[in-house]
């Protein structure tokens, strides 16, 4: 008697990769960077399902997804990419105008942190407490994974991005420093390969040297730039509440940056937490913030004369470590008022009530703020102003 036939073995569970490529293409193509939400209004939770998460499912699926254009029907407002000693952080900021604002969910961010371990790359979002809460991509390199995620968003974005920050902080480890440098070159190569330069309104670039900042800056379209922020990254952004000009001792060479079309086009330029050699680079910038090691009388005269070119809407903040011959320079610069907290010099544009005001604080940061303001004629009589020679 023949043995009964063996029951069929249960088939392996279906996977996306076993679907016909035509079907898989439709699914991936319709998967946006933010494709699903689950909401609990009384105890609000935002659980986005990211196409980026699909990429990390397997190497095969990642390769298939990367061949397809990302569908950003909810385009980001800002992208931040920070490479530091121990981790890489990618942040994407969105605003969803279709969501009900009374629940406060129309604006949100996707933040992903990537760290390298002996086993591979661990990535997790801002809600996770530590590495144990993250997902391990065994055998993968955190620099490669983070960069590929960053580039995929850049590839999918069309038009002008409101804000982009690219930050390569100084790194002590020689091996990590080389990885960071390689990643930086990879980013430059991609941005230069685009059919059109990437357009950003507010562009922030951090790198250890002015040469590196310049190489990154040239990868962006100068026509869209409105605000520029540069830094050497040697002081952590977490220290901002304790920082003043006396904490800056390094000088950033911005001479070549000041020759670019980006610099000439920008309405606002800020040199963040590092020193510059001279205010001369900011003569034609409507709004500027920078730091000097030693403020001199000639610097004040330079800025006063440059402000004549912009009688309206001009502001400048000069921070400094020292003020050379402060008492003598204050008198030589012109008549001033002193209320015990601030020293103010006023320069009146002849025939108008437009005044250039220099304000130096006695407390807090060592700083002089300069701005062009309109003062009512009735108040001019109370001000010890100087007549501006134009």
Number of C-alpha atoms within 10 A of each C-alpha: 3 4 5 6 6 6 6 6 6 6 6 6 6 8 7 12 12 9 11 9 12 8 11 16 16 10 12 18 15 15 20 19 23 19 15 13 10 11 12 8 9 7 6 12 12 13 11 14 16 15 19 20 12 14 19 17 11 11 12 11 14 15 11 15 20 13 9 12 13 22 19 18 14 15 21 21 16 19 22 17 20 18 25 18 15 11 16 23 21 21 19 19 16 18 16 14 11 8 12 10 11 7 10 10 17 14 13 13 15 17 16 20 20 25 21 19 16 8 12 15 22 23 24 20 18 13 9 13 10 10 15 10 13 18 14 20 20 12 12 17 17 21 20 13 18 24 18 16 17 20 15 16 20 17 15 15 19 12 9 14 20 17 19 19 20 21 24 25 21 19 17 10 11 9 10 15 18 12 14 21 14 13 18 20 15 14 19 17 13 13 20 16 11 11 7 11 15 20 22 24 19 20 25 23 22 24 22 17 16 20 15 17 22 18 14 21 22 17 20 20 17 21 14 19 24 18 21 23 17 26 24 25 20 16 17 10 11 8 9 10 7 7 15 18 21 16 13 19 15 13 17 20 15 20 14 11 20 15 11 14 14 22 23 16 17 23 17 21 24 19 19 20 29 23 26 20 16 17 18 14 16 21 19 18 21 19 20 25 20 24 29 25 21 15 23 18 17 11 16 19 12 15 18 20 15 16 23 17 13 15 16 16 11 21 20 24 18 21 24 22 20 16 17 12 11 13 9 10 15 18 12 10 15 15 15 18 14 12 7 9 10 14 16 23 23 25 22 22 18 13 7 10 16 19 24 27 20 22 20 20 16 12 10 7 15 19 24 20 16 25 21 23 18 14 15 10 11 8 9 14 9 8 15 16 20 18 14 15 10 8
